[in-house]
Amino acid sequence: MADTFELAQITFSEEAITAINAAIIFLTLNPTKRYTLDTGQSRQEVSRQELEQLKALREALLSERDTMKTRCFGKPIINAPGW
């Protein structure tokens, strides 16, 4: 069963993932501009040169979120071929 802290961590991770996705999309569409990334805990300016770092951070946050969800709600369902 999930406790309040774990549920808050999932929510925070999802908010940060959403903010990072917005930055990635903006920088992809506007390669010469900078974007102010606000994760709720910090604000920083990022540019297209940081795209790979942003993508790696997003993947880490997705993994962390999935781990927390598994802890809170049990084993994930994995779809596999039936053959």
Phi and psi in radians as a Rosetta constraint file:
Dihedral C 1 N 2 CA 2 C 2 CIRCULARHARMONIC -1.439 0.35
Dihedral N 2 CA 2 C 2 N 3 CIRCULARHARMONIC 2.504 0.35
Dihedral C 2 N 3 CA 3 C 3 CIRCULARHARMONIC -1.806 0.35
Dihedral N 3 CA 3 C 3 N 4 CIRCULARHARMONIC 3.019 0.35
Dihedral C 3 N 4 CA 4 C 4 CIRCULARHARMONIC -1.044 0.35
Dihedral N 4 CA 4 C 4 N 5 CIRCULARHARMONIC -0.714 0.35
Dihedral C 4 N 5 CA 5 C 5 CIRCULARHARMONIC -1.080 0.35
Dihedral N 5 CA 5 C 5 N 6 CIRCULARHARMONIC -0.832 0.35
Dihedral C 5 N 6 CA 6 C 6 CIRCULARHARMONIC -1.097 0.35
Dihedral N 6 CA 6 C 6 N 7 CIRCULARHARMONIC -0.718 0.35
Dihedral C 6 N 7 CA 7 C 7 CIRCULARHARMONIC -1.133 0.35
Dihedral N 7 CA 7 C 7 N 8 CIRCULARHARMONIC -0.653 0.35
Dihedral C 7 N 8 CA 8 C 8 CIRCULARHARMONIC -1.145 0.35
Dihedral N 8 CA 8 C 8 N 9 CIRCULARHARMONIC -0.654 0.35
Dihedral C 8 N 9 CA 9 C 9 CIRCULARHARMONIC -1.134 0.35
Dihedral N 9 CA 9 C 9 N 10 CIRCULARHARMONIC -0.688 0.35
Dihedral C 9 N 10 CA 10 C 10 CIRCULARHARMONIC -1.099 0.35
Dihedral N 10 CA 10 C 10 N 11 CIRCULARHARMONIC -0.798 0.35
Dihedral C 10 N 11 CA 11 C 11 CIRCULARHARMONIC -1.076 0.35
Dihedral N 11 CA 11 C 11 N 12 CIRCULARHARMONIC -0.782 0.35
Dihedral C 11 N 12 CA 12 C 12 CIRCULARHARMONIC -1.064 0.35
Dihedral N 12 CA 12 C 12 N 13 CIRCULARHARMONIC -0.772 0.35
Dihedral C 12 N 13 CA 13 C 13 CIRCULARHARMONIC -1.051 0.35
Dihedral N 13 CA 13 C 13 N 14 CIRCULARHARMONIC -0.760 0.35
Dihedral C 13 N 14 CA 14 C 14 CIRCULARHARMONIC -1.148 0.35
Dihedral N 14 CA 14 C 14 N 15 CIRCULARHARMONIC -0.648 0.35
Dihedral C 14 N 15 CA 15 C 15 CIRCULARHARMONIC -1.159 0.35
Dihedral N 15 CA 15 C 15 N 16 CIRCULARHARMONIC -0.723 0.35
Dihedral C 15 N 16 CA 16 C 16 CIRCULARHARMONIC -1.158 0.35
Dihedral N 16 CA 16 C 16 N 17 CIRCULARHARMONIC -0.705 0.35
Dihedral C 16 N 17 CA 17 C 17 CIRCULARHARMONIC -1.069 0.35
Dihedral N 17 CA 17 C 17 N 18 CIRCULARHARMONIC -0.741 0.35
Dihedral C 17 N 18 CA 18 C 18 CIRCULARHARMONIC -1.082 0.35
Dihedral N 18 CA 18 C 18 N 19 CIRCULARHARMONIC -0.757 0.35
Dihedral C 18 N 19 CA 19 C 19 CIRCULARHARMONIC -1.130 0.35
Dihedral N 19 CA 19 C 19 N 20 CIRCULARHARMONIC -0.726 0.35
Dihedral C 19 N 20 CA 20 C 20 CIRCULARHARMONIC -1.176 0.35
Dihedral N 20 CA 20 C 20 N 21 CIRCULARHARMONIC -0.705 0.35
Dihedral C 20 N 21 CA 21 C 21 CIRCULARHARMONIC -1.035 0.35
Dihedral N 21 CA 21 C 21 N 22 CIRCULARHARMONIC -0.734 0.35
Dihedral C 21 N 22 CA 22 C 22 CIRCULARHARMONIC -1.071 0.35
Dihedral N 22 CA 22 C 22 N 23 CIRCULARHARMONIC -0.732 0.35
Dihedral C 22 N 23 CA 23 C 23 CIRCULARHARMONIC -1.119 0.35
Dihedral N 23 CA 23 C 23 N 24 CIRCULARHARMONIC -0.768 0.35
Dihedral C 23 N 24 CA 24 C 24 CIRCULARHARMONIC -1.070 0.35
Dihedral N 24 CA 24 C 24 N 25 CIRCULARHARMONIC -0.800 0.35
Dihedral C 24 N 25 CA 25 C 25 CIRCULARHARMONIC -1.099 0.35
Dihedral N 25 CA 25 C 25 N 26 CIRCULARHARMONIC -0.814 0.35
Dihedral C 25 N 26 CA 26 C 26 CIRCULARHARMONIC -1.041 0.35
Dihedral N 26 CA 26 C 26 N 27 CIRCULARHARMONIC -0.843 0.35
Dihedral C 26 N 27 CA 27 C 27 CIRCULARHARMONIC -1.191 0.35
Dihedral N 27 CA 27 C 27 N 28 CIRCULARHARMONIC -0.527 0.35
Dihedral C 27 N 28 CA 28 C 28 CIRCULARHARMONIC -1.191 0.35
Dihedral N 28 CA 28 C 28 N 29 CIRCULARHARMONIC -0.695 0.35
Dihedral C 28 N 29 CA 29 C 29 CIRCULARHARMONIC -1.449 0.35
Dihedral N 29 CA 29 C 29 N 30 CIRCULARHARMONIC -0.376 0.35
Dihedral C 29 N 30 CA 30 C 30 CIRCULARHARMONIC -2.269 0.35
Dihedral N 30 CA 30 C 30 N 31 CIRCULARHARMONIC 1.267 0.35
Dihedral C 30 N 31 CA 31 C 31 CIRCULARHARMONIC -1.088 0.35
Dihedral N 31 CA 31 C 31 N 32 CIRCULARHARMONIC -0.361 0.35
Dihedral C 31 N 32 CA 32 C 32 CIRCULARHARMONIC -1.693 0.35
Dihedral N 32 CA 32 C 32 N 33 CIRCULARHARMONIC 0.004 0.35
Dihedral C 32 N 33 CA 33 C 33 CIRCULARHARMONIC -1.845 0.35
Dihedral N 33 CA 33 C 33 N 34 CIRCULARHARMONIC 2.926 0.35
Dihedral C 33 N 34 CA 34 C 34 CIRCULARHARMONIC -1.895 0.35
Dihedral N 34 CA 34 C 34 N 35 CIRCULARHARMONIC 2.743 0.35
Dihedral C 34 N 35 CA 35 C 35 CIRCULARHARMONIC -2.247 0.35
Dihedral N 35 CA 35 C 35 N 36 CIRCULARHARMONIC 2.385 0.35
Dihedral C 35 N 36 CA 36 C 36 CIRCULARHARMONIC -1.570 0.35
Dihedral N 36 CA 36 C 36 N 37 CIRCULARHARMONIC 1.932 0.35
Dihedral C 36 N 37 CA 37 C 37 CIRCULARHARMONIC -1.579 0.35
Dihedral N 37 CA 37 C 37 N 38 CIRCULARHARMONIC 2.060 0.35
Dihedral C 37 N 38 CA 38 C 38 CIRCULARHARMONIC -2.044 0.35
Dihedral N 38 CA 38 C 38 N 39 CIRCULARHARMONIC 1.849 0.35
Dihedral C 38 N 39 CA 39 C 39 CIRCULARHARMONIC -1.580 0.35
Dihedral N 39 CA 39 C 39 N 40 CIRCULARHARMONIC -0.015 0.35
Dihedral C 39 N 40 CA 40 C 40 CIRCULARHARMONIC 1.716 0.35
Dihedral N 40 CA 40 C 40 N 41 CIRCULARHARMONIC -0.435 0.35
Dihedral C 40 N 41 CA 41 C 41 CIRCULARHARMONIC -1.885 0.35
Dihedral N 41 CA 41 C 41 N 42 CIRCULARHARMONIC -0.497 0.35
Dihedral C 41 N 42 CA 42 C 42 CIRCULARHARMONIC -2.614 0.35
Dihedral N 42 CA 42 C 42 N 43 CIRCULARHARMONIC 2.837 0.35
Dihedral C 42 N 43 CA 43 C 43 CIRCULARHARMONIC -2.224 0.35
Dihedral N 43 CA 43 C 43 N 44 CIRCULARHARMONIC 2.365 0.35
Dihedral C 43 N 44 CA 44 C 44 CIRCULARHARMONIC -2.649 0.35
Dihedral N 44 CA 44 C 44 N 45 CIRCULARHARMONIC 2.663 0.35
Dihedral C 44 N 45 CA 45 C 45 CIRCULARHARMONIC -1.562 0.35
Dihedral N 45 CA 45 C 45 N 46 CIRCULARHARMONIC 2.349 0.35
Dihedral C 45 N 46 CA 46 C 46 CIRCULARHARMONIC -2.219 0.35
Dihedral N 46 CA 46 C 46 N 47 CIRCULARHARMONIC 2.717 0.35
Dihedral C 46 N 47 CA 47 C 47 CIRCULARHARMONIC -2.232 0.35
Dihedral N 47 CA 47 C 47 N 48 CIRCULARHARMONIC 3.102 0.35
Dihedral C 47 N 48 CA 48 C 48 CIRCULARHARMONIC -1.023 0.35
Dihedral N 48 CA 48 C 48 N 49 CIRCULARHARMONIC -0.499 0.35
Dihedral C 48 N 49 CA 49 C 49 CIRCULARHARMONIC -1.098 0.35
Dihedral N 49 CA 49 C 49 N 50 CIRCULARHARMONIC -0.377 0.35
Dihedral C 49 N 50 CA 50 C 50 CIRCULARHARMONIC -1.650 0.35
Dihedral N 50 CA 50 C 50 N 51 CIRCULARHARMONIC 0.137 0.35
Dihedral C 50 N 51 CA 51 C 51 CIRCULARHARMONIC -0.983 0.35
Dihedral N 51 CA 51 C 51 N 52 CIRCULARHARMONIC -0.783 0.35
Dihedral C 51 N 52 CA 52 C 52 CIRCULARHARMONIC -1.126 0.35
Dihedral N 52 CA 52 C 52 N 53 CIRCULARHARMONIC -0.664 0.35
Dihedral C 52 N 53 CA 53 C 53 CIRCULARHARMONIC -1.156 0.35
Dihedral N 53 CA 53 C 53 N 54 CIRCULARHARMONIC -0.690 0.35
Dihedral C 53 N 54 CA 54 C 54 CIRCULARHARMONIC -1.119 0.35
Dihedral N 54 CA 54 C 54 N 55 CIRCULARHARMONIC -0.732 0.35
Dihedral C 54 N 55 CA 55 C 55 CIRCULARHARMONIC -1.131 0.35
Dihedral N 55 CA 55 C 55 N 56 CIRCULARHARMONIC -0.698 0.35
Dihedral C 55 N 56 CA 56 C 56 CIRCULARHARMONIC -1.148 0.35
Dihedral N 56 CA 56 C 56 N 57 CIRCULARHARMONIC -0.711 0.35
Dihedral C 56 N 57 CA 57 C 57 CIRCULARHARMONIC -1.109 0.35
Dihedral N 57 CA 57 C 57 N 58 CIRCULARHARMONIC -0.733 0.35
Dihedral C 57 N 58 CA 58 C 58 CIRCULARHARMONIC -1.049 0.35
Dihedral N 58 CA 58 C 58 N 59 CIRCULARHARMONIC -0.778 0.35
Dihedral C 58 N 59 CA 59 C 59 CIRCULARHARMONIC -1.098 0.35
Dihedral N 59 CA 59 C 59 N 60 CIRCULARHARMONIC -0.695 0.35
Dihedral C 59 N 60 CA 60 C 60 CIRCULARHARMONIC -1.123 0.35
Dihedral N 60 CA 60 C 60 N 61 CIRCULARHARMONIC -0.736 0.35
Dihedral C 60 N 61 CA 61 C 61 CIRCULARHARMONIC -1.168 0.35
Dihedral N 61 CA 61 C 61 N 62 CIRCULARHARMONIC -0.686 0.35
Dihedral C 61 N 62 CA 62 C 62 CIRCULARHARMONIC -1.075 0.35
Dihedral N 62 CA 62 C 62 N 63 CIRCULARHARMONIC -0.741 0.35
Dihedral C 62 N 63 CA 63 C 63 CIRCULARHARMONIC -1.126 0.35
Dihedral N 63 CA 63 C 63 N 64 CIRCULARHARMONIC -0.781 0.35
Dihedral C 63 N 64 CA 64 C 64 CIRCULARHARMONIC -1.075 0.35
Dihedral N 64 CA 64 C 64 N 65 CIRCULARHARMONIC -0.769 0.35
Dihedral C 64 N 65 CA 65 C 65 CIRCULARHARMONIC -1.069 0.35
Dihedral N 65 CA 65 C 65 N 66 CIRCULARHARMONIC -0.769 0.35
Dihedral C 65 N 66 CA 66 C 66 CIRCULARHARMONIC -1.110 0.35
Dihedral N 66 CA 66 C 66 N 67 CIRCULARHARMONIC -0.683 0.35
Dihedral C 66 N 67 CA 67 C 67 CIRCULARHARMONIC -1.087 0.35
Dihedral N 67 CA 67 C 67 N 68 CIRCULARHARMONIC -0.778 0.35
Dihedral C 67 N 68 CA 68 C 68 CIRCULARHARMONIC -1.124 0.35
Dihedral N 68 CA 68 C 68 N 69 CIRCULARHARMONIC -0.700 0.35
Dihedral C 68 N 69 CA 69 C 69 CIRCULARHARMONIC -1.114 0.35
Dihedral N 69 CA 69 C 69 N 70 CIRCULARHARMONIC -0.700 0.35
Dihedral C 69 N 70 CA 70 C 70 CIRCULARHARMONIC -1.107 0.35
Dihedral N 70 CA 70 C 70 N 71 CIRCULARHARMONIC -0.746 0.35
Dihedral C 70 N 71 CA 71 C 71 CIRCULARHARMONIC -1.067 0.35
Dihedral N 71 CA 71 C 71 N 72 CIRCULARHARMONIC -0.698 0.35
Dihedral C 71 N 72 CA 72 C 72 CIRCULARHARMONIC -1.373 0.35
Dihedral N 72 CA 72 C 72 N 73 CIRCULARHARMONIC -0.699 0.35
Dihedral C 72 N 73 CA 73 C 73 CIRCULARHARMONIC -2.072 0.35
Dihedral N 73 CA 73 C 73 N 74 CIRCULARHARMONIC 0.043 0.35
Dihedral C 73 N 74 CA 74 C 74 CIRCULARHARMONIC 1.762 0.35
Dihedral N 74 CA 74 C 74 N 75 CIRCULARHARMONIC -2.977 0.35
Dihedral C 74 N 75 CA 75 C 75 CIRCULARHARMONIC -1.134 0.35
Dihedral N 75 CA 75 C 75 N 76 CIRCULARHARMONIC 2.454 0.35
Dihedral C 75 N 76 CA 76 C 76 CIRCULARHARMONIC -1.280 0.35
Dihedral N 76 CA 76 C 76 N 77 CIRCULARHARMONIC 2.682 0.35
Dihedral C 76 N 77 CA 77 C 77 CIRCULARHARMONIC -1.548 0.35
Dihedral N 77 CA 77 C 77 N 78 CIRCULARHARMONIC 2.176 0.35
Dihedral C 77 N 78 CA 78 C 78 CIRCULARHARMONIC -1.931 0.35
Dihedral N 78 CA 78 C 78 N 79 CIRCULARHARMONIC 2.102 0.35
Dihedral C 78 N 79 CA 79 C 79 CIRCULARHARMONIC -1.429 0.35
Dihedral N 79 CA 79 C 79 N 80 CIRCULARHARMONIC 2.222 0.35
Dihedral C 79 N 80 CA 80 C 80 CIRCULARHARMONIC -2.306 0.35
Dihedral N 80 CA 80 C 80 N 81 CIRCULARHARMONIC 2.723 0.35
Dihedral C 80 N 81 CA 81 C 81 CIRCULARHARMONIC -1.086 0.35
Dihedral N 81 CA 81 C 81 N 82 CIRCULARHARMONIC 2.598 0.35
Dihedral C 81 N 82 CA 82 C 82 CIRCULARHARMONIC -1.563 0.35
Dihedral N 82 CA 82 C 82 N 83 CIRCULARHARMONIC 0.196 0.35
